[in-house]
Amino acid sequence: MKSLPESNTLSYANVKNWIKTQESIVKTARISERSIKSEVSQKDKDKAMRTRIGAQSYIRSIKNYITTGDWSC
């Protein structure tokens, strides 16, 4: 995987960018999830939690791909 050219969708550089994007999503969702403002409903907090958990799972899958070279869902 590390030998793939950068133009390839599954290249190391592209995969690292996916991780950055997902970490950003986790950070934003965590802020929404833990918001104590009354204008953020429980429904929105739950949605943010599901978004965060999904992004964290995706990050684990990506890191597994980097380690093993095997993409599994």
C-alpha positions as CSV (number, residue, x, y, z in Angstrom):
1,M,0.0,0.0,0.0
2,K,2.8,2.4,0.8
3,S,4.3,1.8,-2.7
4,L,1.1,3.0,-4.5
5,P,1.5,6.2,-6.4
6,E,-0.2,9.3,-4.9
7,S,-2.7,9.4,-7.7
8,N,-4.1,6.1,-6.6
9,T,-7.3,6.4,-4.4
10,L,-5.8,4.0,-1.8
11,S,-2.4,5.6,-1.6
12,Y,-0.8,6.2,1.8
13,A,-1.1,10.0,1.4
14,N,-4.8,9.8,0.6
15,V,-5.5,7.4,3.4
16,K,-3.7,9.7,5.9
17,N,-5.9,12.6,4.7
18,W,-9.0,10.4,5.3
19,I,-7.9,9.9,8.9
20,K,-7.4,13.7,9.3
21,T,-10.9,14.3,8.0
22,Q,-12.5,11.7,10.2
23,E,-10.6,13.0,13.3
24,S,-12.0,16.4,12.5
25,I,-15.5,14.9,12.4
26,V,-15.0,13.2,15.7
27,K,-13.8,16.5,17.3
28,T,-16.8,18.4,16.0
29,A,-19.3,15.7,17.0
30,R,-17.8,15.4,20.5
31,I,-18.2,19.1,21.0
32,S,-21.9,18.9,20.0
33,E,-22.4,15.8,22.0
34,R,-21.1,17.4,25.2
35,S,-22.7,20.7,24.8
36,I,-24.5,22.0,27.9
37,K,-26.4,24.7,26.0
38,S,-30.2,24.3,26.2
39,E,-30.5,25.0,22.5
40,V,-29.0,21.7,21.6
41,S,-31.7,19.0,22.0
42,Q,-31.0,15.5,23.3
43,K,-31.9,14.2,19.8
44,D,-29.1,16.3,18.3
45,K,-26.7,15.1,21.0
46,D,-27.6,11.5,20.2
47,K,-27.0,12.1,16.5
48,A,-23.6,13.6,17.3
49,M,-22.8,10.6,19.4
50,R,-23.7,8.2,16.5
51,T,-21.6,10.3,14.1
52,R,-18.6,10.3,16.5
53,I,-18.8,6.5,17.0
54,G,-19.1,5.9,13.3
55,A,-16.1,8.1,12.5
56,Q,-14.0,6.4,15.2
57,S,-14.9,3.0,13.8
58,Y,-13.9,4.2,10.3
59,I,-10.6,5.5,11.7
60,R,-9.9,2.1,13.2
61,S,-10.6,0.4,9.9
62,I,-8.3,2.8,8.1
63,K,-5.5,2.2,10.6
64,N,-6.0,-1.5,10.2
65,Y,-5.7,-1.1,6.4
66,I,-2.4,0.8,6.9
67,T,-1.0,-1.9,9.2
68,T,-2.1,-5.0,7.3
69,G,-2.9,-3.8,3.8
70,D,-6.3,-5.5,4.0
71,W,-9.5,-3.5,3.8
72,S,-12.3,-5.1,5.8
73,C,-15.5,-3.6,6.9
